[in-house]
Amino acid sequence: MENFSCIMYIESRLLYNNITSTMLNKQDLALFIAHENFITKDTFNQGISKYLKNHLYSIVEKTDRWQNLNEQMITDNILLPRNTSLSGIMNAWIDQISYPYVEVIRAYSINMILISQHQFLFDVKAQPPNSPDNYQWYIPFQFKSL
C-alpha cells in the first residue's frame, strides 16, 4: 500500500487559491489525498473504472464518485475509522475554504508529541464563514519515533 503523510508534492498544483483555483482543483486535491493515504492504487483504479462504467454518458453528482470508491474499498476490505465515511472525509476537503496545516510539537518536559491542525489562511486577519465541519479535516498521519 502506498502511504505518504505529507502533502508537499507539486505545490503549484496542490495549493488552493480562491482567485485562480476552481472546484475541480479542490476535487483533484481531495482525490490525491485519498489515493495516497488510505486507498490503495488498485482499489482507486478499480473504483474509478466502476465509476466511469456506471456513469457513461450520464450526468453525475460528486457523491457518485465517492460511492463507487467506497464500494470498492469495502470489496477490498479497506475499512475507515468508525463514524467516518469517504463522502464525509472528501467533502470536508472540497467544501471548506482553504486547507489545514498540521502543527507538531515535541514536548520534552512531558515526554509527549502534541499534534493539532489549523486552517491555513494567507490573510491571518480574514474571517471565513462558519463551516459545518468547523474547519477540521480528516488527515491521515503517521510518525515513527526512534
Buried (B, 14 or more C-beta within 10 A) or exposed (E): EEEBEEBEEEEEEBBBEEEEBEEEBBBBBBBBBBBBBBBBEEBBEBBBEBBEEEBEEEEEEBEBBBBBBBBBBEEBEBEBEEEEEBBEBBBBBBBBBBBBEBEEEEEEEEEEEEEEBEBBBEEEEEEEEEBEBEBEBBBBEEEEEE
